Amino acid sequence: MVRTIMVAAVLAGQAGGVEAPPLKPLGAWNVEYADTMCILSRTYGDASAPITIGFKPTPLSDILQAVVLGTGRQLGRPRSVDITLTAPGRDFGEKLRGDRLRYPKGDRTILVYDVP
């Protein structure tokens, strides 16, 4: 859990691929759960244009799906991307493959990738 939070904090500041200081959280972590699913999320940045980061486990696997929601300006244009996770003093190894997708209406973009 601590590793996930560290990765989220770093990713929040780097979601657009531009070197920038980490974004400040807008609130506490949110946990949504049901009998077979649990999602952990937190919103960062400016309340007028927030970035939300969420994590959910993949059923019957040790893979965690990470989701970043923001605007097209914040996350970039839709396409497949290589993601490098970083945190102070940690090496997460190889790059992860992810996809940026744009919602059909509005300027919302989603970045999705799996963390083994």
C-alpha positions as CSV (number, residue, x, y, z in Angstrom):
1,M,0.0,0.0,0.0
2,V,2.8,2.5,0.9
3,R,4.5,1.7,-2.4
4,T,1.3,2.4,-4.3
5,I,0.8,5.7,-2.5
6,M,4.4,6.8,-3.3
7,V,4.0,5.9,-7.0
8,A,0.7,7.8,-7.1
9,A,2.2,10.9,-5.6
10,V,5.1,10.9,-8.1
11,L,2.8,10.1,-11.0
12,A,0.4,12.9,-10.2
13,G,3.2,15.4,-10.9
14,Q,4.3,13.6,-14.0
15,A,1.1,12.5,-15.8
16,G,1.6,14.9,-18.7
17,G,5.2,13.8,-19.3
18,V,6.6,17.2,-18.3
19,E,9.0,17.7,-15.5
20,A,7.0,19.4,-12.8
21,P,6.8,19.3,-9.0
22,P,4.3,16.8,-7.6
23,L,0.7,18.1,-7.4
24,K,-0.8,18.7,-4.0
25,P,-3.7,16.4,-3.0
26,L,-7.2,17.9,-3.0
27,G,-8.5,15.6,-0.4
28,A,-8.1,12.2,1.4
29,W,-7.7,8.9,-0.3
30,N,-11.1,7.4,-1.3
31,V,-11.8,3.7,-0.9
32,E,-14.8,2.2,-2.8
33,Y,-15.4,-1.4,-2.2
34,A,-17.9,-4.2,-2.9
35,D,-17.9,-7.9,-2.3
36,T,-15.5,-8.6,-5.1
37,M,-13.9,-5.3,-6.0
38,C,-12.0,-2.5,-4.3
39,I,-10.9,0.8,-5.8
40,L,-8.5,3.3,-4.2
41,S,-8.4,6.8,-5.6
42,R,-7.2,10.3,-4.8
43,T,-7.5,13.7,-6.6
44,Y,-4.6,16.1,-7.1
45,G,-3.9,19.5,-8.5
46,D,-6.3,22.5,-9.0
47,A,-10.0,22.0,-8.2
48,S,-10.9,23.6,-11.6
49,A,-8.8,21.0,-13.5
50,P,-8.1,18.0,-11.2
51,I,-6.2,14.8,-12.0
52,T,-7.6,11.7,-10.3
53,I,-5.5,8.6,-9.8
54,G,-7.1,5.3,-9.1
55,F,-5.9,1.7,-8.4
56,K,-7.9,-1.5,-8.6
57,P,-6.7,-5.1,-8.3
58,T,-7.1,-7.4,-11.2
59,P,-9.2,-10.5,-10.2
60,L,-7.3,-13.7,-9.7
61,S,-4.0,-12.0,-10.4
62,D,-1.2,-10.1,-8.7
63,I,-1.5,-7.2,-11.2
64,L,-2.8,-3.8,-10.2
65,Q,-4.6,-1.7,-12.8
66,A,-3.8,2.0,-12.5
67,V,-6.0,4.7,-14.0
68,V,-5.3,8.4,-14.3
69,L,-8.1,10.8,-15.3
70,G,-7.5,14.3,-16.5
71,T,-7.9,16.6,-19.4
72,G,-6.3,16.1,-22.8
73,R,-4.0,19.0,-22.1
74,Q,-2.8,17.3,-18.9
75,L,-2.4,13.8,-20.1
76,G,-1.7,14.2,-23.8
77,R,-3.2,12.9,-27.0
78,P,-4.7,9.4,-27.3
79,R,-2.1,6.7,-28.1
80,S,-0.1,3.9,-26.5
81,V,2.6,5.0,-24.2
82,D,5.6,3.6,-22.2
83,I,5.4,4.5,-18.6
84,T,8.3,4.7,-16.2
85,L,7.4,4.6,-12.5
86,T,9.7,6.4,-10.1
87,A,9.9,7.2,-6.5
88,P,12.7,8.5,-4.3
89,G,15.2,5.7,-3.6
90,R,13.2,3.1,-5.6
91,D,13.8,1.4,-8.9
92,F,10.7,-0.2,-10.4
93,G,12.6,-1.8,-13.3
94,E,11.2,-2.0,-16.8
95,K,8.8,0.4,-18.5
96,L,5.1,-0.4,-18.4
97,R,2.8,-0.3,-21.5
98,G,-0.2,2.0,-21.2
99,D,-3.0,3.5,-23.3
100,R,-4.3,7.1,-23.3
101,L,-7.9,7.3,-24.4
102,R,-10.2,10.2,-24.9
103,Y,-13.8,10.2,-23.8
104,P,-16.2,10.7,-26.7
105,K,-17.7,14.0,-25.2
106,G,-15.8,16.8,-23.5
107,D,-12.1,17.1,-22.8
108,R,-11.6,14.2,-20.5
109,T,-8.7,11.7,-21.1
110,I,-7.9,8.5,-19.3
111,L,-4.5,6.8,-19.0
112,V,-4.7,3.1,-18.1
113,Y,-1.8,0.7,-17.4
114,D,-1.1,-2.4,-15.4
115,V,1.4,-2.6,-12.6
116,P,2.7,-6.2,-11.9
